[in-house]
Structures are given as structure tokens and as C-alpha cells.
Amino acid sequence: MSDPSSGHSASGHGFVRDPMFIDAYADHVRLGVGLGHVSLIFGIIDDLGTEGIVVRERGAVRLPFPYAKILLVHLQAVIEAYEQIAGEIPTTGNLLEQAAQMKENVRTGFEKQVSPARGRSRG
């Protein structure tokens, strides 16, 4: 496991904290997708009673796809280890259905963006 305070990771990389480093709590994340990256948009859920729920977005991180995949693998390992000790983390009932719909929407969007570019380059 890496120790953020030590300046080194388990991989042996050295790290230096930028003076503008931001450490913020978020209980909501929304995804954005571009042809070359995934955006993670972090926010705080505000319960406004009768007005409903509002997410106050506080920041975003854009990751190129190779790094997004590394993050996915590392998050999966951390969550699996946590659940082995603490039990399954509860999620909304339709999480898998939402993920399947998101996958289809993103795939369709990529096809629309990539297909015309491929046609032009074959010219």
C-alpha cells in the first residue's frame, strides 16, 4: 500500500505535493467522456427538502483512458479487499442496469465520433 505522506508509492515512484494540492470530500461522482479521456466530476449532495436533491460540483479530474483503466483496476482491488473484511458495500438497486445503459450510450457516442473520422482518413 502506498503512504501519501511519505512521498513514495509501492511502485517506487517519487511524489512531491504541489502547493495548490486539493484534498476535498465528495459523496457524488459523475462521469464525462471524450474520445481520449474520462472525466470524474466530484460533488457534495445537498438535501434541500421539498426542493429535492442538488449536487454541488466541486471539481473534476480528466484521465486519459490508459490511466482510467489503471484507476479502475486499483479501485476494484481496494473495494474487494474492503468487502472481504467489512461486508458488501450497499449500492442502489439498479446500479447494473444504469451501467449497462451508460455503456451503450458511450459506445454509440464513440461510434458517431470515430466512424466519420475513419471514413475521411481512408480517402
VENNORNOR-V713673 format. One record per backbone hydrogen bond with DSSP energy under -1.0 kcal/mol. NH is the residue of the N-H (numbers start at 0). CO is the residue of the C=O. Records with the same first field share a line. If there is no record, write none. Layout:
NH->CO / CO
This chain:
5->2
8->12
11->8
14->6
20->17
26->42
27->42
29->40
31->38
33->36
37->62
38->31
39->60
40->29
41->58
42->27
43->55
45->53
47->51
50->47
51->48
53->45
55->43
57->41
58->41
60->39
62->37
67->63
68->64
69->65
70->66
71->67
72->68
73->69
74->70
75->71
76->72
77->73
78->74
79->75
80->76
81->77
82->78
83->79
84->80
85->81
86->82
94->91
97->93
98->94
99->95
100->96
101->97
102->98
103->99
104->100
105->101
106->102
107->103
108->104
109->105
110->106
111->107
112->108
113->109
114->110
117->113
118->114
119->115
120->116
121->117
